[in-house]
């Protein structure tokens, strides 16, 4: 029975990975599509490829995710992990339907913690606070500030440039900044699924704590998030690319460049699974605020912020309910 539960957990983890892909596809390409720098299908194809490549560029974030909870061992521990994933998937689908760019990362961590608490298992609060909660709170502030500063620098450097020529140049540059953003998304978000699968294998006794990620785990996680990205996330793309602020190519380039830089630094330096959604949305707001503060549609931003605040507890609650239901049928 235990091997069957492990297979089921891996399948559910890959379903989460797929929903992460279509839920967060807008992160990498909404700005480029909205400015006309890339056609939607071209942008999606590029994002899918770069997501796949990015998944192979590190394992530190996956290790952090695998340490968020200690579900114990055996079938009971695997049920805890699966219910955490179900909580995250449910919240992803709700926010996707509503068109809100909430955080898949926050949903995943919230789901795992909620399931663990419902089961009376241990949540590693030092890891949750130091490597998850604090980076997720700080990264949007950093992205907003750097986005604002980067755009101010661009406006000063190109203050005498021909507007038409400058726009064409930034549209071309956005091809590279969007690719960098998609690569960072794969580096961050595919690893989160890898971490959960590794946690399931660890719980089932198939790997040890100090082992490297098996290659098949990396490959299937990369493939699932890429397929999800290719299927698109048009509802969220509209929110991120148009409803927050109408971006021009220069601002799109600045937002993508800043966001990708934050993703790389947190993955490699701090080993923190931050939210790509929080990061790019905050960068978009930062570059938009250089136009004038009223140019940013703060009402839409407030709705997004509400989704951010609700994500962790909502996913935790759904995961806890899933565990209580599962515990009835799998005592």
C-alpha positions as CSV (number, residue, x, y, z in Angstrom):
1,X,0.0,0.0,0.0
2,X,2.8,2.4,0.9
3,X,4.3,2.3,-2.6
4,X,0.9,3.1,-4.0
5,X,0.6,6.2,-1.8
6,X,4.1,7.4,-2.8
7,X,3.1,7.1,-6.5
8,X,-0.2,9.0,-5.7
9,X,1.8,11.7,-3.9
10,X,4.2,12.1,-6.8
11,X,1.3,12.3,-9.3
12,X,-0.5,14.9,-7.1
13,X,2.8,16.9,-6.8
14,X,3.1,16.9,-10.6
15,X,-0.5,18.1,-10.9
16,X,0.4,21.0,-8.5
17,X,3.5,21.6,-10.7
18,X,1.3,21.8,-13.8
19,X,-1.2,24.2,-12.1
20,X,1.8,26.2,-11.0
21,X,2.9,26.5,-14.6
22,X,-0.4,27.7,-16.0
23,X,-1.1,29.8,-12.9
24,X,2.3,31.5,-13.1
25,X,2.9,31.6,-16.8
26,X,1.8,35.2,-16.8
27,X,4.7,36.0,-14.4
28,X,7.3,35.7,-17.1
29,X,5.5,36.9,-20.2
30,X,2.6,39.2,-19.3
31,X,4.7,42.4,-19.5
32,X,6.3,41.4,-22.8
33,X,2.9,40.5,-24.4
34,X,1.2,43.6,-23.1
35,X,3.9,45.9,-24.6
36,X,3.8,44.1,-27.9
37,X,7.3,42.9,-27.6
38,X,6.3,39.3,-28.0
39,X,3.3,37.5,-29.5
40,X,1.4,35.4,-26.9
41,X,2.2,32.0,-28.4
42,X,5.8,32.8,-29.0
43,X,6.1,34.2,-25.5
44,X,4.5,31.0,-24.0
45,X,6.8,28.7,-26.0
46,X,9.9,30.6,-24.9
47,X,8.7,30.6,-21.3
48,X,8.0,26.9,-21.4
49,X,11.5,26.1,-22.7
50,X,13.2,28.4,-20.2
51,X,11.1,27.0,-17.3
52,X,12.4,23.5,-18.3
53,X,16.0,24.7,-18.5
54,X,15.8,26.6,-15.2
55,X,14.6,23.6,-13.3
56,X,18.1,22.0,-13.8
57,X,20.1,24.9,-12.5
58,X,19.9,24.3,-8.7
59,X,18.7,22.2,-5.8
60,X,18.9,24.5,-2.8
61,X,15.3,25.7,-2.9
62,X,14.1,22.1,-3.2
63,X,16.1,21.3,-0.1
64,X,14.5,24.1,1.9
65,X,11.0,23.0,0.8
66,X,11.7,19.4,1.9
67,X,12.6,20.7,5.4
68,X,9.4,22.7,6.0
69,X,7.6,19.9,7.9
70,X,8.6,16.6,9.5
71,X,5.6,14.3,8.7
72,X,7.2,11.3,10.2
73,X,7.4,8.1,8.3
74,X,5.2,5.5,6.6
75,X,1.8,5.8,5.1
76,X,0.5,8.4,7.6
77,X,3.4,10.8,6.8
78,X,2.7,10.4,3.0
79,X,-1.0,11.2,3.6
80,X,0.1,14.5,5.3
81,X,2.2,15.4,2.3
82,X,-0.6,14.6,-0.1
83,X,-3.2,16.7,1.8
84,X,-0.8,19.6,1.8
85,X,-0.5,19.4,-2.0
86,X,-4.3,19.2,-2.3
87,X,-4.7,22.4,-0.3
88,X,-2.2,24.2,-2.5
89,X,-3.8,23.0,-5.7
90,X,-7.3,24.0,-4.6
91,X,-6.2,27.5,-3.8
92,X,-4.3,27.8,-7.1
93,X,-7.5,26.9,-9.0
94,X,-9.6,29.3,-7.0
95,X,-7.3,32.3,-7.6
96,X,-6.7,31.3,-11.3
97,X,-10.5,31.3,-11.8
98,X,-10.8,34.7,-10.2
99,X,-7.8,36.0,-12.2
100,X,-5.8,36.9,-9.1
101,X,-2.0,36.4,-9.3
102,X,-1.6,34.9,-5.9
103,X,1.5,32.9,-4.8
104,X,1.7,29.2,-5.6
105,X,4.8,29.1,-3.3
106,X,2.8,30.5,-0.4
107,X,0.0,28.1,-1.2
108,X,2.3,25.1,-1.1
109,X,4.0,26.0,2.1
110,X,0.7,26.9,3.7
111,X,-0.8,23.6,2.6
112,X,2.1,21.6,4.0
113,X,2.0,23.4,7.3
114,X,-1.8,23.2,7.6
115,X,-1.8,19.5,6.9
116,X,1.0,18.9,9.4
117,X,-0.7,20.8,12.1
118,X,-4.0,19.0,11.6
119,X,-2.2,15.7,11.9
120,X,-0.2,16.7,15.0
121,X,3.0,16.5,13.1
122,X,6.0,18.9,13.4
123,X,6.3,22.0,11.4
124,X,9.9,23.3,11.3
125,X,9.1,26.9,12.3
126,X,12.7,28.1,12.0
127,X,12.8,27.1,8.4
128,X,9.2,28.4,7.8
129,X,10.0,31.8,9.3
130,X,13.6,32.4,8.3
131,X,13.6,30.9,4.8
132,X,10.0,31.2,3.7
133,X,8.0,33.9,5.5
134,X,10.6,36.6,5.9
135,X,12.0,36.3,2.3
136,X,8.4,36.4,1.0
137,X,7.7,39.6,3.0
138,X,11.0,41.3,2.1
139,X,11.2,40.3,-1.6
140,X,8.2,42.4,-2.8
141,X,9.6,45.5,-1.0
142,X,13.0,44.9,-2.6
143,X,11.4,44.3,-6.0
144,X,9.3,47.5,-5.8
145,X,12.2,49.6,-4.7
146,X,14.6,48.3,-7.2
147,X,12.0,48.5,-10.0
148,X,11.4,52.2,-9.1
149,X,15.2,52.9,-9.0
150,X,15.9,51.0,-12.2
151,X,13.2,52.9,-14.1
152,X,14.4,56.2,-12.8
153,X,17.9,55.3,-14.0
154,X,16.6,54.3,-17.4
155,X,14.6,57.5,-17.8
156,X,17.7,59.6,-17.0
157,X,20.0,57.6,-19.3
158,X,17.6,57.8,-22.2
159,X,16.2,61.3,-21.6
160,X,17.5,62.6,-24.9
161,X,16.9,59.5,-27.0
162,X,14.4,59.3,-29.8
163,X,11.2,57.8,-28.3
164,X,10.4,55.6,-31.3
165,X,13.9,54.2,-31.5
166,X,14.2,53.7,-27.8
167,X,10.9,51.8,-27.7
168,X,12.0,49.5,-30.5
169,X,15.3,48.9,-28.6
170,X,13.5,48.0,-25.4
171,X,11.1,45.7,-27.2
172,X,14.0,43.8,-28.4
173,X,15.6,43.8,-25.0
174,X,12.4,42.5,-23.5
175,X,12.9,39.2,-25.4
176,X,16.0,38.7,-23.2
177,X,14.5,40.0,-20.0
178,X,11.4,37.8,-20.4
179,X,13.6,34.8,-21.0
180,X,15.6,35.6,-17.9
181,X,12.4,35.9,-15.9
182,X,11.1,32.5,-17.2
183,X,14.5,30.9,-16.4
184,X,14.2,32.3,-12.8
185,X,10.7,31.0,-12.6
186,X,11.9,27.5,-13.5
187,X,14.8,27.8,-11.0
188,X,12.4,28.7,-8.2
189,X,9.1,27.1,-8.8
190,X,10.0,23.7,-10.3
191,X,12.3,23.1,-7.4
192,X,9.4,23.5,-5.0
193,X,7.8,20.5,-6.5
194,X,11.1,18.6,-6.5
195,X,11.3,19.4,-2.8
196,X,7.9,17.9,-2.1
197,X,8.6,14.7,-4.1
198,X,11.9,14.4,-2.3
199,X,10.0,14.8,1.0
200,X,7.6,12.0,0.0
201,X,10.5,9.7,-0.9
202,X,12.2,10.5,2.4
203,X,9.0,9.8,4.3
204,X,8.7,6.5,2.5
205,X,12.4,5.6,3.2
206,X,13.5,5.6,-0.4
207,X,16.1,8.3,0.0
208,X,18.2,9.7,2.9
209,X,18.2,13.3,4.1
210,X,21.7,14.1,2.6
211,X,21.0,12.6,-0.8
212,X,21.0,14.6,-4.0
213,X,17.7,14.9,-5.9
214,X,17.2,11.9,-8.3
215,X,17.5,12.9,-11.9
216,X,14.0,11.6,-12.7
217,X,12.6,13.9,-10.1
218,X,14.2,16.9,-11.7
219,X,13.1,15.8,-15.2
220,X,9.4,15.1,-14.4
221,X,9.1,18.4,-12.4
222,X,10.7,20.4,-15.2
223,X,8.4,18.7,-17.7
224,X,5.2,19.3,-15.7
225,X,5.8,23.0,-15.1
226,X,6.7,23.5,-18.8
227,X,3.6,21.8,-20.0
228,X,1.6,23.9,-17.5
229,X,3.2,27.1,-18.8
230,X,2.5,26.2,-22.4
231,X,-1.2,25.8,-21.6
232,X,-1.2,29.4,-20.6
233,X,-2.7,31.6,-17.9
234,X,-4.7,34.2,-19.8
235,X,-6.9,35.4,-16.9
236,X,-3.9,36.3,-14.8
237,X,-1.9,37.6,-17.7
238,X,-4.6,40.2,-18.3
239,X,-4.4,41.3,-14.6
240,X,-0.7,41.5,-14.5
241,X,-0.1,43.0,-17.9
242,X,-3.0,45.5,-18.2
243,X,-5.1,46.0,-15.1
244,X,-2.3,47.0,-12.7
245,X,-0.8,49.6,-15.2
246,X,-0.4,50.0,-18.9
247,X,3.3,49.3,-19.4
248,X,5.6,50.6,-22.1
249,X,8.6,48.5,-23.3
250,X,11.1,50.3,-21.1
251,X,9.1,49.7,-18.0
252,X,8.4,46.1,-19.0
253,X,12.2,45.6,-19.5
254,X,13.0,47.2,-16.1
255,X,10.3,45.1,-14.3
256,X,11.4,41.8,-15.8
257,X,15.1,42.5,-15.2
258,X,14.7,43.4,-11.6
259,X,12.4,40.5,-10.9
260,X,14.7,37.9,-12.4
261,X,17.6,39.3,-10.5
262,X,15.7,38.9,-7.2
263,X,14.7,35.4,-8.1
264,X,18.3,34.4,-8.9
265,X,19.8,35.9,-5.7
266,X,17.3,34.4,-3.4
267,X,17.7,30.9,-5.0
268,X,21.4,30.9,-4.9
269,X,22.4,33.1,-2.0
270,X,19.5,32.7,0.5
271,X,18.1,29.3,-0.6
272,X,14.7,30.8,-0.2
273,X,11.6,29.7,-2.1
274,X,10.1,33.1,-2.7
275,X,7.0,33.9,-4.8
276,X,7.7,34.7,-8.4
277,X,4.2,36.3,-8.5
278,X,4.9,38.6,-5.6
279,X,8.2,39.6,-7.1
280,X,7.1,40.5,-10.7
281,X,3.9,42.2,-9.5
282,X,5.8,44.3,-7.1
283,X,8.4,45.2,-9.7
284,X,5.6,46.2,-12.1
285,X,4.1,48.5,-9.5
286,X,7.6,49.9,-8.8
287,X,8.3,50.8,-12.4
288,X,4.7,52.1,-12.8
289,X,5.0,54.4,-9.9
290,X,7.7,56.4,-11.8
291,X,5.1,57.5,-14.2
292,X,3.0,58.9,-11.4
293,X,1.6,57.2,-8.3
294,X,-2.0,57.5,-9.7
295,X,-0.9,55.6,-12.8
296,X,-0.9,52.4,-10.8
297,X,-4.4,51.0,-10.3
298,X,-4.1,50.7,-6.5
299,X,-7.6,49.2,-6.2
300,X,-6.4,46.2,-8.3
301,X,-3.2,46.1,-6.3
302,X,-5.3,46.0,-3.1
303,X,-7.2,43.0,-4.4
304,X,-4.0,41.2,-5.2
305,X,-2.6,42.1,-1.8
306,X,-5.8,40.6,-0.2
307,X,-5.2,37.3,-2.1
308,X,-1.6,37.3,-0.9
309,X,-2.7,37.7,2.8
310,X,-5.3,35.0,2.5
311,X,-3.2,32.5,0.6
312,X,-1.2,30.9,3.4
313,X,-4.1,30.5,5.9
314,X,-6.6,29.5,3.1
315,X,-4.4,26.8,1.7
316,X,-3.6,25.6,5.2
317,X,-7.3,25.4,6.1
318,X,-8.1,23.4,2.9
319,X,-5.2,21.1,3.5
320,X,-6.3,20.5,7.1
321,X,-9.9,19.7,5.9
322,X,-8.4,17.3,3.3
323,X,-6.4,15.6,6.1
324,X,-9.4,15.2,8.4
325,X,-11.4,13.7,5.5
326,X,-8.5,11.4,4.5
327,X,-8.1,10.3,8.1
328,X,-11.7,9.0,8.2
329,X,-11.1,6.7,5.2
330,X,-7.4,6.0,5.9
331,X,-7.1,5.6,9.7
